[in-house]
Amino acid sequence: MKSVIRTLAAATAGLLLASAGAAQAASYPDKPVTVIVPFVPGGSSDITARAVTPGLSQQLKQNFVVENKPGANGAIGAQALARSAPDGYTMMVGSIGTFSINQALYQNLSYNPSKDFTYLTMAVRNPNVLVAAPKFPANNVAELVAYAKANPGAVSYASSGTGSSDHLSAVLFRQKTGTTGVDVPYRGGAAAISDLMGNQVNVSFQNLGAVLTHIKAGKLKALATTGDARIPELPDVPTMAQAGLQDMVVYSWQGFAVPAGTPKPVVEQLSNALRKTLREKQVQETLHGLGFEVVANSPADFTAFQQGEVKRWQDVIAKSGIKME
């Protein structure tokens, strides 16, 4: 008899929770929604947020307000999201670093990307481009590998910072080719690109949008891209696979998440609104013009991808011996 009562009580509780979630979704949103960007204004996450929020406001008839919370490679903003009420009124657009690399990189991370968030959609992605300084002797991947093997430890790899996707792309490249080199981290991609164009460093894996104009102007040499297909903007530049290096597909990406525990109806409502907005012609034109490829996948697909990215970069970082507190 007691077991029957417990079963009925559990079922009743489940129905009450479901009813509460449905009721919340029916009235959601009835106040402004905060969209955290865990980086300074002007970066990829910020651009993505500001491209999408007007459409969200129009669809859901409520203000979506972007709030920049930079610091600690995105950890300050991500921690703020993790500690927010799971009610759909706080969401975040974060990067490959915020949602995947940080979990593998930092030993004492203040949040857990795989446990603290519910993922809504991957908004955009773009490949990195392996670029070389104008005077560096290598003009393709094969020549770079040959030079690195003939000159162990001599090739300098500029990056926007330790643990960034461009830094780890270089680490992965050296692991795949059996070569060595020197990492030169900068405080942001702009400084790295400037020194690269000035021949102060040799090569770098940079985000497509950050170097495209310099490549077209002849100020940098594009050796290969890290996408799974050639990009229309650089039709003559091979992918890593086409250049002879397999398993070197790397994308920088931006995605949306809410705190774990957010009611499923609210998650679905937000995800649907995001994907619809991302598919609007004007939004796509804006993002494509900045070098982004719109993805707009489902919560399940984004979650599975995020978990795969964590595993991948855990393996790369463990093999390299990189450690950050």
C-alpha positions, 0 to 999 in steps of 0.5 A, a space after each residue: 500500500 505504501 509503495 502505491 501511495 509513493 508511486 501516486 505521489 511521484 506521479 502527482 508531483 510530476 504532473 504538477 511540475 509539468 503543469 507549472 512548466 507549461 504555465 510558465 511557457 504560456 506566459 513567457 516571456 513577460 519581462 526583459 531577457 538578459 543575454 550575457 556575452 562573456 567577452 568585450 564588445 566587438 568580438 564574435 560572441 558580441 556580434 552574434 548576440 547583437 545580430 540575433 537579439 532584435 529578431 528575438 525581441 520581435 518574435 517573442 514581444 519582449 526586450 532581449 538586452 545584451 550585457 557584456 561580462 568579460 574576464 577570465 577567458 569567458 569564465 566570469 560571464 559563464 559563471 554568472 549564467 550558471 548561477 542564474 535562475 533557470 527560468 529563461 530570463 538569462 541566457 548567454 552566447 558563448 564560444 568554443 572556449 567558453 563551452 568546450 576548451 575551458 573545461 579541458 584547459 582549466 583545472 579549477 574552472 568556476 563552472 562546468 560547461 557539461 553540467 551547468 547549462 542547457 544548450 539551445 543552438 549553435 548559431 554560427 561557425 567559421 574555420 581557421 586559416 593557417 596563414 604565414 608571414 609575407 617573408 616566411 619561406 613556406 607557401 603551402 602546408 607541405 613546405 611548412 612541415 618540411 621547414 619545421 622538420 629541418 629546423 626543429 623548434 624554429 617556427 613561431 606560432 602566433 595566437 590570440 592567447 593560451 588556450 584559444 582555438 588558434 593556439 590549440 589548432 597550432 598544437 594539434 597541427 604539430 601533433 598531427 605532423 610530428 613537428 615542433 615550434 614556439 607558441 607566441 601568445 598575444 592579448 588578442 588576435 589583432 596584435 598577433 596579426 599585426 606582428 605576423 604581417 610585420 614578419 615578427 612571427 612566422 605563422 598562425 591559425 587565425 579566424 577567417 573573418 579576422 584575416 580575409 582582407 589581409 589575405 586578399 591584399 597580399 599582406 598574409 599568405 594563406 596555406 590552408 583552411 581548417 574547414 571540411 570544405 573549401 570556402 567560397 571567399 578563398 576558392 584557391 586555398 585547400 583544406 587541411 585534408 586536401 593539403 594532405 593532413 587528415 583529422 584537422 577539421 577545426 571550427 571556431 563557433 558561437 552558441 546559445 545556452 541557458 542555465 541547467 534546469 530551465 523548463 523544457 517548454 521554455 527551452 524549446 520556445 527559445 531554441 525555435 525563436 533563435 533558429 527562426 531568427 538565424 534563418 532570416 535573410 537579413 540576419 544571414 546576410 549580415 553574418 555571412 558578410 562577417 565570414 560566419 556560416 549559420 548553423 542553427 541546429 537543434 538543442 540535441 545536436 548542439 549538446 552532442 557536438 559540445 560533448 564531442 568538442 570537450 573530449 577532443 580538446 581534452 585529448 589534445 591538451 593532455 597530450 601537449 601537457 598544457 596546464 592552467 589554474 
